[in-house]
Amino acid sequence: MKKFGALCIKKAKISILLLCIAILGFSVGCGGQASREPIIDSGSVASDNRIDTNWPTRPVTIVVPFPAGGDTDFYTRTYARFLEESLGQPFEVVNMVGEGGNYGATHVRDLTPDGYTLLLFHTGQLFSNLITGASTLSYNDFAISNIANFDDATTLIAGAHMDITSAADFLYQARANPGQFRVAVIMNGFTHFVLQGMEHAGGFSVTPVGVAGAGVMAQAIMDGEADFAVGIHALFRDGIERGDFVPLMVNAERRNPNFRYVATVEDMGLTGSAMGSAYFFAFPPQTDEAILHRMSDTIAQIQFNEEYISAIQDAFDARPFFLPTPAVDGFLQEMWDMMNRLG
């Protein structure tokens, strides 16, 4: 916390410091993730040192480095609609799929920095790729405008056939039967790192089962290929309501308002294993700083749009979260340090 607070003071004015500390309830210093609350004061989120620019004057393209229909795609298309309303130009979403997000991300990095093509990526995949050697890309390879979302709804889910109905029961049985439980994850991806963090902090071991993507985790349990899964809670909601799945433990420091009955890793004594994924807008390096700030300020204001708030909550149990241009580097460094320790 001291490290991040010092960085904020050096790189931003008082309003941004208030954003980082008071509004977001930032607390990373003990190895945890960013705790967050909805933003409540629109006056404290915009950059005080904004630079005038008439950007954009023509259509803008946002690259999603993953298939359509996933969480990154949803957030991008939702933002694109509100950005168009706010800035008066079309924001086209293009899916460039391949290499665990590297294909689309590399494409944006290598473009001319004119401000008219950018990327929405998230730290979960970016850092996983870097740690496993799947890519050499880091956040330092981009001009990052802001952090626009934060996912802390990744949850350990049990198949109902396991007759395990609580986190305490899971931990007891997993410790007593090392390696016997099969858990669906995206191998060497964010969910795999979340599982490893739980194992390390909880003193148990399981057998990870690699699946092709988050959307097929539920089916892997239904088909008998896995007993559990680590994935975004929202992807299992229908099955939970039917009684096919049981949510056991969410990988967060605080309980999610959409499913308060589910214990967190902190509740269960898995201290330091809470790990979120931040979604950020990134432009090619050397992009005009005025463009970065205008994009950041616009995304900040969207956080207060009631339609936007309802959309992200209904789709992915998410709440508004935002960090402006000057505060990005310190936040991402803290997140990198935590994931890299697990790698």
N, C-alpha and C positions, 0 to 999 in steps of 0.2 A: 504494500500500500504506500509506504514512504517513497519507494522508487517511482511508482506511477504518479503520485502526487507531485513529486519534484519535477517530473517530466512535463506534467500539465502546466505547472507554474512557468517553466522555461518556454513552452511552446504556445501557450494560449493565454488569453486574458481571463479576468475573474469570472465572467459568465460561463466559460467552458469549464473552469475548475469546479464551479457549482454543479454543472451538469454531471461531471465525472463522479463527484463525491455525494452530493445531496440527492440528486434526482435518481441516479442509477444505483445508489447504494453499493458502490464498487468495493469489493473485498477479495483480492487475489492473493495477498501476501502469504497465506498459510498453505499454498499449493492448491487452492480450490479455484473454481471458475468465478466469473463475474456474476454476483448476485444482482438482480435487476428488478425494478418496479416501473410501472408505466410512467411516461413523462407527463408532468403536470403543469409545466410553465413554459409556454411557447417562447417567451422572451429570452429564455436562457439557452436556447439551442442553436441559434444562428450565429455565424461568425461575426465578431465585432470588426475584424480587419478585412472585410470583403472587398474585392477589387471589381470595378465595373467592367461588364462585358455584355455584348448583345447576343452571346451564344444562348440557344441555337438559332440559326437562321435558315436551317433546312432539316430534313428528316435525320433522325439519329437511330443507329442500330445498337441493340444490346445483345451480346452473344451469351447464350446459356451453354456451357460445355457438357451438358447432360441431356438425356432424352426428354421429350415432352411428357408432361403428366406428373413429374416428381415435384419435390418441395422447392428446389431452386427454380425450376420452370414456373411454378405457381407464383412465387414471390416476384419473379421478374415480370411476368405478365400483369400482375396486379399493380406493381409500381409503374410499368409502362403506361397504363391507362391514366393514372393520376399525374404522371409527369407530362403527358400530352396536354391534359387539362390545364396544368399550371404554367407550362412553358410555351404552349401554342404551336408546337411542331409534332409531327408523328414520331413515335418511338416504336420501331419495329423490333420484334424479338426473333432471333435466329438461333436454332439449336445446332451446335457443331459438336457432334458426339464422337468420342474416341479417346483411348489411352487414359482412362480414369480422369477425364477432364483436361488432360494436358493438351490435346489437339486444339480445342477452342481457346484455351488460355494462351497458348503459344502464338496462335494466330493473332490475337489482340495485341500481345506484347510486341510483335514484330511490325505492326502497322505504323504508318505515318501518324504522328501525334496531333491530328487536326481536331480532336474532340468529338468526332462523329461516329466512332465505333468504340464501345466499351464492353466490359465484362461484368457479370455478377457471378462470383465464385464464393466458396466458403472454406474456412480454415480446416475443417475436418478432413476434406479430401486433399487440399493443397499440402497440408503438413504431413498427411499419411504418405502421399507420393514422395515427398522429400525424404522422409525418414527411411522408407523402404527402398529408396534408390530408383523408384519408377520415374522420377523426374528430378531435375535440378532447379526447377522454378521455385522461387520464394516470393514473398510479398514485396521484397525490395526490388523485384524486377518490373514493378508497375508503379504508376502514379495513382495512388489510392485516394479517392474522393472522401469516402466515409464508410462507416459500418452501419448497415441498415436493418439487420435482423440478428437475433441470437437464439439458437435452438438449445434449450435445455430440457426437452421432453423425451429424450432417448430413454427407453424403458426396457427392463428385463421382463419378458413375457413368457408365461408357461402355457403349454398345451393342457387343456382340461383333463386329458387322459392321464396326466402325471399325478393327479390328486394332490398337488401342492398349491396351497391357497394363500400363502404368506411369504414374505421375504425371510422371516425367521426360520420357517420350515425349510425353505430352499437352502439357506446357509448351513443349517444343521446337516441336511442330507448330502449336500455337495462336499462338505468337509469330511463326512463319514465315508463317502464313496468317490474318491478322487478319480477324475477322468471318465466317469460313467455317464454323466449328463452330456447330451449333444446340443450345442447351442448354435443356431443359425446366425451368421454374421457375413458381412462383405469382407473377405479375406484381405488383410493389409489395408483396409479402409478404416474409416472413423469408427464404425461399430465394433470392429475388431479391437481397436485401441481402447474403447470404452470397456469391453469385456475384460481385457488384460488389466486395466486399472482396477476393476472390481475384484478380480482374482487376487491381485497383489495385496490390496488393502483388506480383503476379506479372508485371506488365508485358505482359499479353496482352489481347486483346479477342475476344469471341464474340458470337453473336446469341442473345439470350434468346427463348425460345418460351413464351408463356403457356399454362398448362393450368388446368383448373378446380379441381384439388385434388391433394394429395399422392398420393392413391390411384390417380390415372390417369397418373402420370408414367411408370411402367414401360410402360404400354400405348402411350403417345406414342412411345416409342422403338421398340417392336415394330411399330407401324403406320407407321414411317418419317417421322413428323412431327418428330422430334428425333433427334440423334445421341448426346446426353448428357443427364443430368439431375442436379439438385442436390436431394437429398431424404434422408429418414431411412433409414439403412442397412437397417433391419429390413424395410422395405417392398419391398426388392429381394432379400431373402435367397433365396427360392425360385428366382428367375431366375438368381441368381449360381451356385447349386448346379447348375442345369441348363446353365450355360454361356452364357446369353443376355446376361448383363451382367458387367462387370468393375469392381469398386470401385477407384478410383484414388487418392483423397486425402480424408481426413476433416478436417473443419473444426474442429480441436481442437489443443490444445497437447500433449496426451499421447495415446498410442495406446490404443485401447479394448481391454480384455482379451478381448472377444468376437471381435475381428478384428484381432489384433496385427500381422498381415502388411500391413495397409493403412497407408501413410505418412500423416503429418499435414501440415498446411500449414506447421507449424514445421520439420518434417523437410526440406521442399522449399524452405526459405528465404523463404516468404511471411510474414515476420515481422509480427506485429500484426494479422493477418487472422482469427485464431481468434475465433469468435463463437458463444456458446451462447444458449439460450433458457431462462429461468427460469419455472417454473410456480408460481403463488401463489394462496393462498386469500384472497379479498377480500369484506368485508362492506360494507353501506351506510355512508356516513360517519356519524360520531357513535355508532357501535355501542359498547356498554359495553366498556371496556378489559378487564374481567375475562373476558368471553366470548372476546375475541381471545387472551388468554393461555391460557385453558383449551384452546381449539382448538389453539394452537401446541404446548402441552405434550403433547397427545394425539398429534398428528402426529409429534412427536419420538420418542415411544416406538414408534410403528408402524415406524419405520425399522429396528428391530432384529428384527422379526418375520421369521423365515426364509421363511415362505410369501410374504410381501410381496416380499422381496428376490428370490426366484426368479421371481416373476411379472413384475416390471418388467424383469429381465434377459432373460428368455425372450422377452418381447413386443417390447421396444424397446432392447435392449442397454444398459439404464440401470443405474446403481448408486445406492445411497441417498445422498440429498443433502438438507440441511435447514438453514434459518436461522430463528431465533426472532424474535418480534415486534420487539424493540429493534434488531436488526441489519439489518432489511429495507431501510430508506430508503437507507443508504449503499451497499448492494450494488446496488440498482436504479438509483441515480444513476450509478454507474460504468458499468453496462450501457447506460443511456440515452446517456451521453456518447459511447460508442464507436459505437453505431448512428447517432447523429445526425451524427457526423463523416462517415460514408459517405453520408448523405442530402443 
